[in-house]
Amino acid sequence: MKDFAGKVAVVTGAASGMGLAFAQRFADEGMDVVLADIESEPLAMAEASIKAKGVRALPVRSNVFKEDDIKALADQAFATFGNVHVLCNNAGVASGGGGQHSWERPLADWEWVFGVNFMGVLHGIRHFLPRMLENGEEGHIVNTASLAGLLPSFDPYAVSKHGVVSITEGLYQELRAMNAKVSASVLCPGWINTNIIDSSRRNRPEEFGPAIEEEKMTPEQKQGMEMVRGLLRDGIPPEEVAGRVYDAIREQQLYIIPAQPYFFDILKGRYDNIVNQRNPVAVPIGGR
């Protein structure tokens, strides 16, 4: 997809962080933008920032966990603009906290995180892609995974992101085999300057129980949370990631990996271990 002006983009998780940066970049390129997010006030602010760029903005309060919400989002987008050319399945959450051991994580953590991070992507593909293909115009789907989706971890967030990587790789292959005018990318960011670490406190539904309170965390958990906060605070600006996404759409690039350089050595080590059927070196957790 080379031409963006006058086209339409849909972005989930569009009210903050990377999603907002994507929406703003698309608006800068002359695209109308459908903004989907679960948080009403930030969504209204995002709408104003997009309209200020001289393009149309359609805010839709959506919970990607709920398939009906994504169907309604697609219905509104196509009814309003006629077609969708870029879909960014970007909304995501991190559960935060949990037990000291991965198998001690509450089942509710897995259900909520998978419902948003993986099923939200699947819902988006299922309700947007058929109509994008039927309309016969060039288009692109970007699914937000994570570097965590390329590395081993027994954690709800990481495992859900592995699913996003896999489903996008398969989607890309299917679309290529069809000679479709729509293609796909998977975004696997490293440390990015966003507030995702607070998503459980901000957006976790009541039916999944409260997020673990920091004062109830073990010293190891508190230390881990503070380390992550620092890494995110010093991370890559979301606007830089948006530029990488824009370039990938133009070039039909499957893998987008805006990450700190040391991650690539870790990735190479992992895949070398897999190819050579070699056991990885165990990394102690929490000083154990």
C-alpha positions as CSV (number, residue, x, y, z in Angstrom):
1,M,0.0,0.0,0.0
2,K,1.6,3.2,-1.2
3,D,-1.1,5.9,-1.2
4,F,-2.5,7.0,2.1
5,A,-4.2,10.4,1.5
6,G,-7.9,10.1,1.5
7,K,-7.9,6.5,2.8
8,V,-9.3,5.3,6.2
9,A,-7.5,3.8,9.2
10,V,-9.0,2.1,12.2
11,V,-6.8,1.9,15.4
12,T,-7.8,0.1,18.6
13,G,-6.2,1.3,21.8
14,A,-6.1,4.7,20.1
15,A,-6.5,7.0,23.0
16,S,-2.9,6.8,24.3
17,G,0.6,5.3,23.8
18,M,1.4,3.7,20.5
19,G,-2.2,3.7,19.3
20,L,-2.5,7.4,19.6
21,A,0.9,7.8,17.8
22,F,-0.3,5.6,15.0
23,A,-3.5,7.6,14.6
24,Q,-1.7,10.9,14.5
25,R,0.8,9.6,11.9
26,F,-2.0,8.4,9.7
27,A,-3.7,11.7,10.1
28,D,-0.5,13.5,9.1
29,E,-0.5,11.4,5.9
30,G,-4.1,12.6,5.1
31,M,-6.0,9.6,6.3
32,D,-9.4,9.7,8.1
33,V,-9.1,7.8,11.4
34,V,-11.5,5.7,13.4
35,L,-10.4,5.8,17.0
36,A,-11.4,2.9,19.2
37,D,-10.6,2.7,23.0
38,I,-12.2,1.7,26.2
39,E,-11.4,5.0,28.0
40,S,-13.9,7.7,27.2
41,E,-12.1,10.9,28.3
42,P,-8.8,10.1,26.7
43,L,-10.7,9.0,23.5
44,A,-12.3,12.4,23.3
45,M,-8.9,14.1,23.6
46,A,-7.5,11.8,20.9
47,E,-10.4,12.8,18.6
48,A,-9.7,16.5,19.1
49,S,-6.0,16.0,18.3
50,I,-6.9,14.1,15.0
51,K,-9.5,16.7,13.9
52,A,-7.0,19.4,14.5
53,K,-4.9,17.9,11.6
54,G,-7.7,18.6,9.2
55,V,-9.0,15.1,8.7
56,R,-12.1,13.3,9.8
57,A,-12.1,11.4,13.1
58,L,-14.7,8.9,14.3
59,P,-14.4,8.0,18.0
60,V,-16.0,4.6,19.1
61,R,-15.8,3.5,22.6
62,S,-14.9,-0.2,22.3
63,N,-13.9,-3.1,24.5
64,V,-11.9,-5.4,22.2
65,F,-12.5,-8.3,24.7
66,K,-16.1,-8.3,23.5
67,E,-16.7,-9.5,20.0
68,D,-20.0,-7.6,19.7
69,D,-18.1,-4.4,20.3
70,I,-15.7,-5.1,17.5
71,K,-18.5,-6.0,15.1
72,A,-20.2,-2.7,16.0
73,L,-16.9,-0.9,15.4
74,A,-16.5,-2.5,12.0
75,D,-20.2,-1.7,11.2
76,Q,-19.7,2.0,12.1
77,A,-16.4,2.3,10.3
78,F,-17.7,0.9,7.0
79,A,-21.0,2.7,7.2
80,T,-19.3,6.0,7.8
81,F,-16.4,5.8,5.4
82,G,-17.3,3.1,2.9
83,N,-14.1,1.1,3.3
84,V,-11.2,0.6,5.7
85,H,-7.7,0.5,4.3
86,V,-5.5,0.1,7.4
87,L,-6.5,-1.8,10.5
88,C,-4.3,-1.6,13.6
89,N,-5.3,-4.3,16.1
90,N,-3.3,-2.5,18.8
91,A,-5.2,-2.6,22.1
92,G,-3.4,-4.6,24.7
93,V,-3.0,-5.0,28.5
94,A,-0.5,-6.3,31.0
95,S,-1.9,-8.1,34.1
96,G,0.8,-6.9,36.4
97,G,1.8,-8.6,39.7
98,G,0.7,-12.2,40.1
99,G,2.2,-15.0,42.1
100,Q,5.9,-15.6,42.7
101,H,5.8,-18.6,40.4
102,S,4.2,-18.5,36.9
103,W,1.9,-21.4,37.7
104,E,0.5,-19.4,40.7
105,R,-0.9,-16.6,38.5
106,P,-4.7,-16.4,39.0
107,L,-6.7,-17.9,36.2
108,A,-8.5,-14.6,35.8
109,D,-5.2,-13.0,34.7
110,W,-5.0,-15.5,31.8
111,E,-8.6,-15.0,30.8
112,W,-8.5,-11.2,30.8
113,V,-5.1,-10.8,29.1
114,F,-5.9,-13.4,26.5
115,G,-9.3,-11.9,25.9
116,V,-7.8,-8.5,25.1
117,N,-4.4,-9.3,23.6
118,F,-5.2,-12.3,21.5
119,M,-9.0,-12.5,21.0
120,G,-9.1,-8.8,20.4
121,V,-6.8,-9.3,17.4
122,L,-8.8,-12.3,16.2
123,H,-12.1,-10.4,16.5
124,G,-10.6,-7.5,14.5
125,I,-9.4,-9.8,11.7
126,R,-12.7,-11.7,11.5
127,H,-14.9,-8.6,11.3
128,F,-12.8,-6.3,9.2
129,L,-10.8,-8.5,6.8
130,P,-13.7,-10.0,4.8
131,R,-15.1,-6.6,4.0
132,M,-11.7,-5.2,3.2
133,L,-11.1,-8.0,0.7
134,E,-14.6,-7.7,-0.8
135,N,-14.1,-4.0,-1.5
136,G,-11.0,-5.0,-3.6
137,E,-8.8,-2.0,-2.6
138,E,-5.3,-2.1,-1.3
139,G,-5.1,-2.5,2.5
140,H,-3.0,-3.6,5.4
141,I,-3.5,-5.1,8.9
142,V,-1.0,-4.4,11.6
143,N,-1.3,-6.6,14.7
144,T,0.5,-5.5,17.8
145,A,2.4,-8.3,19.5
146,S,5.6,-7.7,21.5
147,L,9.2,-8.7,21.8
148,A,7.7,-10.9,24.6
149,G,6.0,-12.8,21.8
150,L,9.3,-13.9,20.4
151,L,10.9,-14.9,23.6
152,P,10.2,-17.7,26.1
153,S,8.1,-16.9,29.1
154,F,5.4,-18.6,31.2
155,D,3.4,-15.4,31.6
156,P,-0.1,-14.4,30.4
157,Y,1.1,-11.3,28.5
158,A,4.0,-13.1,26.8
159,V,2.0,-16.2,25.9
160,S,-0.8,-14.1,24.4
161,K,1.7,-12.2,22.3
162,H,3.2,-15.4,21.0
163,G,-0.3,-16.1,19.7
164,V,-0.5,-12.8,18.0
165,V,2.8,-13.4,16.2
166,S,1.7,-16.8,15.0
167,I,-1.8,-15.7,13.8
168,T,-0.2,-12.8,11.9
169,E,2.4,-15.0,10.3
170,G,-0.3,-17.4,9.1
171,L,-2.5,-14.5,7.9
172,Y,0.4,-13.0,5.9
173,Q,1.0,-16.4,4.2
174,E,-2.7,-16.9,3.4
175,L,-3.1,-13.4,1.9
176,R,0.1,-13.9,-0.2
177,A,-1.2,-17.2,-1.5
178,M,-4.4,-15.6,-2.5
179,N,-2.6,-12.7,-4.3
180,A,-4.8,-10.5,-2.2
181,K,-4.5,-6.7,-2.2
182,V,-4.5,-6.7,1.6
183,S,-1.3,-7.7,3.5
184,A,-0.3,-8.0,7.2
185,S,2.4,-7.0,9.6
186,V,3.2,-8.0,13.2
187,L,4.6,-5.4,15.5
188,C,7.0,-6.7,18.1
189,P,8.2,-3.7,20.2
190,G,10.8,-3.8,22.9
191,W,10.7,-1.2,25.7
192,I,8.4,1.7,24.5
193,N,7.6,4.8,26.5
194,T,3.9,3.9,27.3
195,N,1.8,3.4,30.4
196,I,0.9,-0.2,29.7
197,I,2.1,-1.4,33.0
198,D,-0.8,0.4,34.7
199,S,-3.4,-1.1,32.4
200,S,-4.6,-3.6,35.0
201,R,-5.2,-0.8,37.5
202,R,-7.0,1.4,34.9
203,N,-9.0,-1.0,32.8
204,R,-9.4,-4.5,34.4
205,P,-13.1,-5.4,34.5
206,E,-14.6,-6.2,37.9
207,E,-15.6,-9.7,36.8
208,F,-11.9,-10.7,36.7
209,G,-11.2,-9.5,40.3
210,P,-9.1,-6.6,41.4
211,A,-5.5,-6.0,40.2
212,I,-2.9,-6.9,42.8
213,E,-2.2,-3.9,44.9
214,E,1.5,-2.9,45.0
215,E,1.5,-2.8,48.8
216,K,0.6,-6.5,48.8
217,M,3.4,-7.5,46.5
218,T,6.4,-9.4,47.6
219,P,9.7,-7.4,47.6
220,E,10.7,-9.3,44.4
221,Q,7.5,-8.3,42.7
222,K,7.9,-4.6,43.7
223,Q,11.4,-4.6,42.5
224,G,10.4,-6.1,39.2
225,M,7.6,-3.5,38.8
226,E,9.9,-0.7,39.4
227,M,12.5,-2.1,37.0
228,V,9.8,-2.3,34.3
229,R,8.6,1.2,35.0
230,G,12.1,2.5,34.5
231,L,12.7,0.6,31.3
232,L,9.4,1.8,29.9
233,R,10.1,5.4,30.9
234,D,13.4,5.3,29.1
235,G,12.0,3.4,26.1
236,I,11.6,4.2,22.5
237,P,9.1,7.1,21.8
238,P,5.7,5.9,20.4
239,E,6.1,8.3,17.5
240,E,9.2,6.5,16.4
241,V,7.3,3.2,16.4
242,A,4.5,4.9,14.4
243,G,7.1,5.8,11.7
244,R,8.3,2.2,11.6
245,V,4.7,1.0,11.2
246,Y,4.0,3.5,8.4
247,D,7.2,2.3,6.5
248,A,6.3,-1.3,7.0
249,I,2.8,-0.8,5.5
250,R,4.3,1.0,2.5
251,E,6.8,-1.9,1.9
252,Q,4.5,-4.8,2.9
253,Q,7.0,-5.8,5.6
254,L,5.8,-8.6,7.9
255,Y,8.0,-8.2,10.9
256,I,8.3,-4.8,12.6
257,I,10.7,-4.9,15.6
258,P,11.5,-1.5,17.1
259,A,13.6,-2.7,20.0
260,Q,16.8,-2.1,22.0
261,P,19.8,-3.6,20.3
262,Y,20.5,-6.2,23.0
263,F,17.2,-7.9,22.3
264,F,18.5,-9.1,18.9
265,D,21.3,-11.0,20.5
266,I,18.8,-12.7,22.8
267,L,16.6,-13.5,19.8
268,K,19.5,-15.0,17.9
269,G,20.5,-17.1,20.9
270,R,17.0,-18.4,21.2
271,Y,16.6,-19.4,17.6
272,D,20.0,-20.9,17.5
273,N,19.0,-23.1,20.5
274,I,15.9,-24.2,18.7
275,V,17.6,-25.0,15.4
276,N,20.4,-26.9,17.2
277,Q,18.0,-28.6,19.6
278,R,20.1,-27.2,22.5
279,N,18.7,-26.5,25.9
280,P,18.7,-22.8,26.9
281,V,20.6,-21.6,29.9
282,A,18.2,-21.1,32.9
283,V,17.9,-17.6,34.2
284,P,17.3,-17.3,37.9
285,I,14.0,-15.4,38.8
286,G,13.7,-13.2,41.8
287,G,17.2,-14.2,43.0
288,R,16.2,-17.9,43.5
